[in-house]
């Protein structure tokens, strides 16, 4: 089972998988940060830990369901001459969920209370802890589906895939709080993050219909937008001083 430890190729594969899982987990961290912000301040850290822990269970559950994963590419039905498989269905439903959730969050953030000027969300919309954890788990299945299938295709050793997922989730756990607090402190970044999630939701839907969108384009657009926004934040800080 652990014969791979002495193999340099196995360590290269492990490093590749860890990097892949971390990169693909960036959008997941953004979504988790936005969901957790719906909790009271004293419950956010607990919600974050429970959600990411549940996400780890869902990823490992997908990984150990190798036989089920192998059947996800088999066509289930046809829509306008386009064959839809189980994987496609998960991507489409996940994309629709992201679009709906992001639109709702943007609408809630833009609504303001006439007397206090604060967002309605801060006073009225507080999701239950269980609801937040379940939503994190559901969206993690969508986000991690492709990376798990890719891992199955790249590596034969189940132990390597499991270790890569565990390391990536630990990195998510360490980074989620810092990223979440930074987003909470800068409302414009939160809007940018929600726009990213809408773009990712649309990407998932079109990929569900077998229209491939190179991930490099998406990540470049996200990185460039964040860079511009960081410049704006620095400029606004300078003008305030």
C-alpha positions as CSV (number, residue, x, y, z in Angstrom):
1,X,0.0,0.0,0.0
2,X,2.9,2.4,0.8
3,X,5.4,1.1,-1.7
4,X,5.1,4.4,-3.5
5,X,7.0,6.2,-0.7
6,X,10.3,5.1,-2.3
7,X,9.3,6.2,-5.8
8,X,10.3,9.7,-7.0
9,X,7.5,9.7,-9.6
10,X,5.0,9.2,-6.8
11,X,6.3,12.2,-4.9
12,X,6.1,14.3,-8.1
13,X,2.5,13.1,-8.6
14,X,1.7,14.0,-5.0
15,X,3.1,17.5,-5.4
16,X,1.2,18.0,-8.6
17,X,-2.1,16.9,-7.1
18,X,-1.6,19.1,-4.0
19,X,-1.0,22.1,-6.2
20,X,-4.0,21.2,-8.3
21,X,-6.3,20.8,-5.3
22,X,-5.1,24.1,-3.8
23,X,-5.5,26.1,-7.0
24,X,-9.0,24.6,-7.6
25,X,-9.9,25.3,-3.9
26,X,-9.4,29.1,-4.2
27,X,-12.9,29.7,-5.5
28,X,-14.2,27.3,-2.8
29,X,-12.5,29.5,-0.1
30,X,-14.2,32.6,-1.5
31,X,-17.6,30.9,-1.4
32,X,-17.0,29.6,2.2
33,X,-16.0,33.1,3.3
34,X,-19.2,34.6,1.9
35,X,-21.4,31.9,3.4
36,X,-19.7,32.2,6.8
37,X,-20.3,35.9,6.9
38,X,-24.0,35.1,7.3
39,X,-23.3,33.8,10.8
40,X,-23.0,35.9,14.0
41,X,-19.3,36.8,14.6
42,X,-19.0,34.4,17.5
43,X,-20.1,31.5,15.4
44,X,-18.1,32.2,12.2
45,X,-15.0,30.3,13.2
46,X,-17.0,27.2,14.2
47,X,-19.0,27.4,11.0
48,X,-15.8,27.7,9.0
49,X,-14.2,24.7,10.7
50,X,-17.3,22.5,10.5
51,X,-17.9,23.5,6.8
52,X,-14.3,22.7,5.8
53,X,-14.3,19.5,7.8
54,X,-17.5,18.4,6.0
55,X,-15.9,19.4,2.7
56,X,-13.0,17.1,3.5
57,X,-15.5,14.2,4.2
58,X,-17.3,14.9,0.9
59,X,-14.0,14.9,-1.1
60,X,-12.8,11.7,0.4
61,X,-16.2,10.2,-0.1
62,X,-16.0,11.1,-3.8
63,X,-12.5,9.7,-4.0
64,X,-13.4,6.3,-2.4
65,X,-16.4,6.0,-4.8
66,X,-14.2,5.3,-7.7
67,X,-16.6,2.8,-9.3
68,X,-19.4,5.4,-9.2
69,X,-17.1,8.1,-10.5
70,X,-16.2,6.0,-13.5
71,X,-19.9,5.7,-14.4
72,X,-20.5,9.5,-14.2
73,X,-19.4,9.9,-17.8
74,X,-22.0,7.5,-19.2
75,X,-24.9,9.4,-20.9
76,X,-28.1,9.5,-18.9
77,X,-30.4,11.3,-21.3
78,X,-30.3,13.6,-24.3
79,X,-31.2,17.3,-24.5
80,X,-31.4,18.8,-28.0
81,X,-29.0,16.2,-29.4
82,X,-26.6,16.8,-26.5
83,X,-25.9,13.8,-24.3
84,X,-26.0,14.6,-20.6
85,X,-24.0,12.4,-18.2
86,X,-24.1,12.3,-14.4
87,X,-21.0,14.5,-14.3
88,X,-22.7,17.0,-16.6
89,X,-25.8,17.0,-14.5
90,X,-23.8,17.8,-11.3
91,X,-21.9,20.6,-13.1
92,X,-25.2,22.2,-14.4
93,X,-27.0,22.0,-11.1
94,X,-24.0,23.3,-9.3
95,X,-23.7,26.2,-11.7
96,X,-27.3,27.1,-11.3
97,X,-26.9,26.9,-7.5
98,X,-23.9,29.2,-7.7
99,X,-25.8,31.7,-9.9
100,X,-28.8,31.7,-7.6
101,X,-26.7,32.1,-4.4
102,X,-24.5,34.8,-5.8
103,X,-27.4,36.8,-7.2
104,X,-29.2,36.6,-3.8
105,X,-26.0,37.7,-2.0
106,X,-25.5,40.6,-4.3
107,X,-29.2,41.7,-3.9
108,X,-29.0,41.4,-0.1
109,X,-25.7,43.3,0.1
110,X,-27.1,46.2,-2.1
111,X,-30.3,46.5,0.0
112,X,-29.8,49.0,2.8
113,X,-31.8,49.9,5.9
114,X,-33.2,53.4,5.6
115,X,-32.5,54.2,9.2
116,X,-29.2,52.6,9.9
117,X,-27.7,52.5,6.4
118,X,-26.5,49.0,7.1
119,X,-27.2,46.1,4.8
120,X,-30.4,44.2,5.5
121,X,-28.3,41.1,5.7
122,X,-26.5,42.3,8.8
123,X,-29.8,42.7,10.7
124,X,-32.2,40.2,9.3
125,X,-30.5,37.4,7.3
126,X,-28.7,35.0,9.5
127,X,-28.6,31.5,8.2
128,X,-28.6,28.5,10.6
129,X,-25.2,26.9,11.3
130,X,-26.4,23.6,10.0
131,X,-27.6,25.2,6.8
132,X,-24.3,27.0,6.2
133,X,-22.3,23.7,6.8
134,X,-24.6,21.8,4.4
135,X,-24.3,24.5,1.7
136,X,-20.5,24.4,2.0
137,X,-20.5,20.6,1.6
138,X,-22.8,20.7,-1.4
139,X,-20.8,23.3,-3.3
140,X,-17.5,21.5,-2.4
141,X,-18.8,18.5,-4.2
142,X,-19.4,20.6,-7.3
143,X,-16.0,22.3,-7.1
144,X,-14.0,19.2,-6.3
145,X,-15.7,16.8,-8.8
146,X,-13.4,17.6,-11.7
147,X,-10.3,17.7,-9.5
148,X,-11.1,14.3,-8.0
149,X,-11.8,12.8,-11.5
150,X,-8.5,14.3,-12.7
151,X,-6.7,12.8,-9.7
152,X,-8.1,9.4,-10.5
153,X,-6.8,9.8,-14.0
154,X,-3.4,11.0,-13.0
155,X,-2.6,8.7,-10.1
156,X,-3.3,5.0,-9.4
157,X,-2.4,5.0,-5.7
158,X,-5.4,5.8,-3.5
159,X,-3.1,6.8,-0.6
160,X,-1.5,9.5,-2.7
161,X,-4.9,11.0,-3.8
162,X,-6.1,10.9,-0.2
163,X,-3.0,12.7,1.2
164,X,-3.2,15.3,-1.5
165,X,-6.8,16.1,-0.7
166,X,-6.1,16.2,3.1
167,X,-3.1,18.6,2.6
168,X,-5.2,20.9,0.3
169,X,-8.1,21.0,2.8
170,X,-5.6,21.8,5.6
171,X,-4.4,24.8,3.5
172,X,-8.0,25.8,3.0
173,X,-8.5,25.7,6.8
174,X,-5.5,27.9,7.4
175,X,-6.3,30.4,4.7
176,X,-10.1,30.7,5.0
177,X,-10.2,32.9,8.1
178,X,-7.7,35.4,6.8
179,X,-9.3,35.6,3.4
180,X,-12.8,35.8,4.9
181,X,-11.9,38.7,7.3
182,X,-10.2,40.6,4.5
183,X,-13.3,40.2,2.3
184,X,-15.5,41.3,5.2
185,X,-13.4,44.5,5.7
186,X,-13.6,45.5,2.0
187,X,-17.2,45.4,0.6
188,X,-15.9,46.0,-3.0
189,X,-13.9,42.9,-2.8
190,X,-16.9,40.9,-1.7
191,X,-18.8,42.2,-4.8
192,X,-15.8,41.2,-6.9
193,X,-15.8,37.7,-5.3
194,X,-19.6,37.3,-5.9
195,X,-19.0,38.3,-9.6
196,X,-16.3,35.6,-9.7
197,X,-18.8,33.1,-8.4
198,X,-21.3,34.1,-11.0
199,X,-18.7,33.6,-13.7
200,X,-17.7,30.2,-12.3
201,X,-21.4,29.3,-12.2
202,X,-21.8,30.1,-15.8
203,X,-18.6,28.2,-16.7
204,X,-19.9,25.1,-14.9
205,X,-23.2,25.3,-16.8
206,X,-21.6,25.5,-20.2
207,X,-19.1,22.8,-19.3
208,X,-22.1,20.7,-18.3
209,X,-23.1,21.0,-22.0
210,X,-19.6,19.9,-23.1
211,X,-18.4,23.4,-24.0
212,X,-14.8,23.5,-22.6
213,X,-13.6,26.7,-21.1
214,X,-9.9,26.8,-20.4
215,X,-9.4,27.3,-16.6
216,X,-6.3,29.4,-17.3
217,X,-8.4,32.2,-18.8
218,X,-10.7,32.2,-15.8
219,X,-7.9,32.3,-13.3
220,X,-6.1,35.0,-15.2
221,X,-9.2,37.2,-15.3
222,X,-9.7,36.7,-11.6
223,X,-6.1,37.5,-10.8
224,X,-6.1,40.6,-13.0
225,X,-9.3,41.8,-11.4
226,X,-8.0,41.3,-7.9
227,X,-4.8,43.2,-8.9
228,X,-6.7,46.1,-10.1
229,X,-9.0,46.1,-7.0
230,X,-5.9,46.1,-4.8
231,X,-4.6,49.1,-6.6
232,X,-8.0,50.8,-6.0
233,X,-7.9,49.9,-2.3
234,X,-4.4,51.4,-2.0
235,X,-5.5,54.6,-3.9
236,X,-8.6,55.0,-1.7
237,X,-6.5,54.6,1.4
238,X,-4.1,57.2,0.2
239,X,-6.9,59.7,-0.6
240,X,-8.4,59.2,2.9
241,X,-5.0,60.1,4.4
